[in-house]
Amino acid sequence: MVGGFTKSISSFTYRTFFKKESTYFTTVVASGVAFSIAFNTIFEKYWDSKTAGTKWVDIKGRYIKDLGLLAMIHSVFIINRSGGLIYHKNYSSKLAQLSSNEALTLAGTFHGIHVLASRISPATKGNYSAKDSGIQTIDTKNFRIHCYQTPTGIKFMAASDLLETKLTDILVKMYGLYSDYALKNPFYNLEMPIRSEMFDSRLVQLVKAV
């Protein structure tokens, strides 16, 4: 009885999976894929259980907190074409807070250095029609300054942690917010300080998303 049942199962298996070449090939491939998936799943679970609490994903929070390496934007500056500061906001207390006069001085100084850097660039030597983007980043021991200059000469500048290697995309988005909530405001005068609660709130959301 048992032998007959086993024989019928074997016969059914042969006819279904191995008799035809196409079916046989499909069966072999499917079996190999299934075995690979099962093996990888079981091995990953085993490895996760053996290394629980020791992988970087488990301990990075402690090290980042201990070393103070929380990537973030500390402050934002917007400088007009003449080097005047038209917007400045601080978003953390990790850097020294600048007074209004100090912020104005920083904006004017950076604007002058930016212009000079553009003029002495090798890209413009002998070709006065060529344009250089000027200073894009300045590194210090504890923080990094990023700058994006728009085609109209407005500079968007941000001070960040050293972990932030490139903020061009974020600065371009700030330019978009400036266009939407400052330039499109009928009461806003070009080159003048930006005073818009909507711009402030949108900028905060953008900075927090970094």
C-alpha positions as CSV (number, residue, x, y, z in Angstrom):
1,M,0.0,0.0,0.0
2,V,2.7,2.4,1.0
3,G,4.9,1.3,-1.9
4,G,2.1,1.9,-4.3
5,F,1.4,5.4,-2.9
6,T,5.1,6.2,-3.1
7,K,5.3,5.0,-6.7
8,S,2.3,7.1,-7.7
9,I,3.8,10.2,-6.1
10,S,7.0,9.6,-7.9
11,S,5.2,9.1,-11.2
12,F,3.2,12.3,-10.7
13,T,6.3,14.2,-9.8
14,Y,8.1,12.9,-12.9
15,R,5.3,13.7,-15.3
16,T,4.7,17.1,-13.8
17,F,8.2,18.4,-13.3
18,F,10.8,16.3,-15.2
19,K,9.2,14.7,-18.2
20,K,9.3,17.8,-20.5
21,E,12.6,19.6,-21.0
22,S,11.1,23.0,-20.6
23,T,9.3,22.0,-17.4
24,Y,12.5,20.4,-16.1
25,F,14.5,23.5,-16.8
26,T,11.9,25.7,-15.1
27,T,11.8,23.4,-12.1
28,V,15.6,23.5,-11.6
29,V,15.8,27.3,-11.9
30,A,12.8,27.9,-9.6
31,S,14.3,25.5,-7.0
32,G,17.7,27.2,-7.2
33,V,16.0,30.7,-6.7
34,A,13.9,29.4,-3.8
35,F,16.9,27.8,-2.1
36,S,18.9,31.0,-2.5
37,I,16.2,33.2,-1.0
38,A,15.6,30.8,1.9
39,F,19.3,30.5,2.6
40,N,19.9,34.3,2.5
41,T,16.9,34.9,4.8
42,I,17.9,32.3,7.4
43,F,21.6,33.5,7.3
44,E,20.6,37.1,7.7
45,K,18.4,36.3,10.7
46,Y,21.2,34.3,12.2
47,W,23.8,37.0,11.6
48,D,21.5,39.7,13.0
49,S,21.0,37.7,16.2
50,K,24.7,37.1,16.6
51,T,25.7,40.7,16.0
52,A,22.8,42.4,17.7
53,G,23.9,45.6,19.4
54,T,27.3,45.8,17.7
55,K,26.5,46.9,14.2
56,W,26.9,50.6,13.2
57,V,23.2,51.0,12.7
58,D,22.8,50.1,16.4
59,I,25.6,52.2,17.9
60,K,25.9,55.2,15.6
61,G,23.4,57.2,17.7
62,R,25.6,56.9,20.8
63,Y,28.8,57.9,19.0
64,I,27.2,60.7,17.1
65,K,25.8,62.1,20.4
66,D,29.1,61.6,22.2
67,L,31.2,63.3,19.5
68,G,28.7,66.1,18.8
69,L,28.5,65.0,15.1
70,L,24.9,65.9,14.4
71,A,24.8,67.2,10.9
72,M,22.8,70.4,10.7
73,I,22.7,74.0,9.4
74,H,23.5,76.5,12.1
75,S,22.7,79.8,10.3
76,V,21.6,81.2,7.0
77,F,22.6,84.5,5.3
78,I,21.2,86.1,2.2
79,I,23.4,88.8,0.6
80,N,22.2,91.1,-2.2
81,R,24.2,92.1,-5.3
82,S,25.8,95.0,-3.5
83,G,27.0,93.0,-0.6
84,G,24.3,94.1,1.8
85,L,22.8,91.6,4.2
86,I,19.1,91.2,3.5
87,Y,18.4,88.1,5.7
88,H,20.0,86.4,8.6
89,K,18.7,83.6,10.9
90,N,20.3,81.3,13.5
91,Y,19.0,77.8,13.9
92,S,21.3,76.4,16.6
93,S,23.4,77.6,19.5
94,K,26.5,75.6,18.6
95,L,28.1,78.6,16.9
96,A,28.7,82.0,18.5
97,Q,25.7,84.3,18.0
98,L,26.6,87.3,15.9
99,S,25.3,90.8,16.6
100,S,23.6,92.7,13.9
101,N,26.7,94.7,13.1
102,E,28.9,91.6,13.1
103,A,26.5,89.9,10.7
104,L,26.6,93.0,8.4
105,T,30.4,93.0,8.5
106,L,30.5,89.3,7.7
107,A,28.2,89.7,4.7
108,G,30.2,92.6,3.3
109,T,33.5,90.9,3.8
110,F,32.4,87.7,2.2
111,H,30.9,89.5,-0.7
112,G,34.3,91.3,-1.4
113,I,36.3,88.0,-1.1
114,H,33.7,86.3,-3.4
115,V,34.1,89.0,-6.1
116,L,37.9,88.8,-5.9
117,A,38.0,85.0,-6.0
118,S,35.9,85.2,-9.2
119,R,38.3,87.6,-10.8
120,I,41.5,85.8,-10.0
121,S,40.2,82.4,-11.1
122,P,42.3,80.7,-13.7
123,A,39.1,80.1,-15.7
124,T,38.8,83.8,-16.5
125,K,42.5,84.4,-17.4
126,G,42.7,85.8,-20.9
127,N,39.0,85.3,-21.3
128,Y,37.1,88.2,-19.8
129,S,33.7,86.9,-21.0
130,A,34.1,83.8,-18.9
131,K,32.5,83.7,-15.5
132,D,33.5,81.9,-12.4
133,S,31.1,80.9,-9.6
134,G,33.4,82.2,-7.0
135,I,33.7,80.7,-3.5
136,Q,31.4,77.8,-2.9
137,T,32.7,76.5,0.4
138,I,35.1,77.6,3.2
139,D,36.3,75.1,5.7
140,T,37.2,75.9,9.3
141,K,38.2,73.6,12.1
142,N,34.6,73.3,13.5
143,F,32.2,74.3,10.8
144,R,31.8,74.8,7.0
145,I,30.4,77.8,5.1
146,H,28.5,77.1,1.9
147,C,27.6,79.6,-0.8
148,Y,25.4,79.6,-3.9
149,Q,25.2,82.7,-6.1
150,T,22.2,83.0,-8.3
151,P,22.3,84.3,-11.9
152,T,21.2,87.7,-10.7
153,G,24.0,87.9,-8.1
154,I,22.1,87.1,-4.9
155,K,24.2,85.0,-2.6
156,F,22.7,82.3,-0.3
157,M,25.1,81.4,2.4
158,A,24.8,78.7,5.1
159,A,27.0,77.7,8.0
160,S,26.9,74.0,8.8
161,D,28.6,71.2,10.6
162,L,31.6,69.6,8.8
163,L,29.5,66.5,8.0
164,E,27.5,68.6,5.5
165,T,29.9,68.3,2.6
166,K,27.7,70.0,0.0
167,L,24.5,72.1,0.4
168,T,24.1,73.4,-3.2
169,D,20.7,71.6,-3.6
170,I,19.5,73.1,-0.3
171,L,20.7,76.6,-1.1
172,V,19.0,76.3,-4.5
173,K,15.7,75.4,-2.7
174,M,16.2,78.5,-0.5
175,Y,16.4,80.5,-3.7
176,G,13.1,79.0,-4.7
177,L,11.5,80.0,-1.5
178,Y,13.0,83.5,-1.9
179,S,11.4,83.7,-5.3
180,D,8.0,82.4,-4.1
181,Y,7.6,84.3,-0.9
182,A,9.7,87.5,-1.3
183,L,10.0,88.4,-5.0
184,K,6.3,87.6,-5.6
185,N,5.3,89.8,-2.7
186,P,4.0,93.1,-4.2
187,F,5.1,94.9,-1.1
188,Y,8.7,93.7,-1.2
189,N,11.4,96.0,-2.6
190,L,14.4,94.4,-4.3
191,E,17.7,94.6,-2.4
192,M,15.9,95.3,0.8
193,P,15.7,93.1,4.0
194,I,13.3,90.2,3.8
195,R,10.4,90.4,6.3
196,S,8.0,87.6,5.6
197,E,6.6,85.1,8.2
198,M,5.7,82.7,5.4
199,F,9.3,82.7,4.1
200,D,10.6,82.3,7.7
201,S,8.4,79.2,8.4
202,R,9.2,77.6,5.0
203,L,12.9,78.1,5.5
204,V,12.7,76.5,9.0
205,Q,11.0,73.5,7.5
206,L,13.7,73.2,4.9
207,V,16.6,73.5,7.4
208,K,15.1,71.0,9.7
209,A,14.7,68.5,6.8
210,V,18.5,68.5,6.2
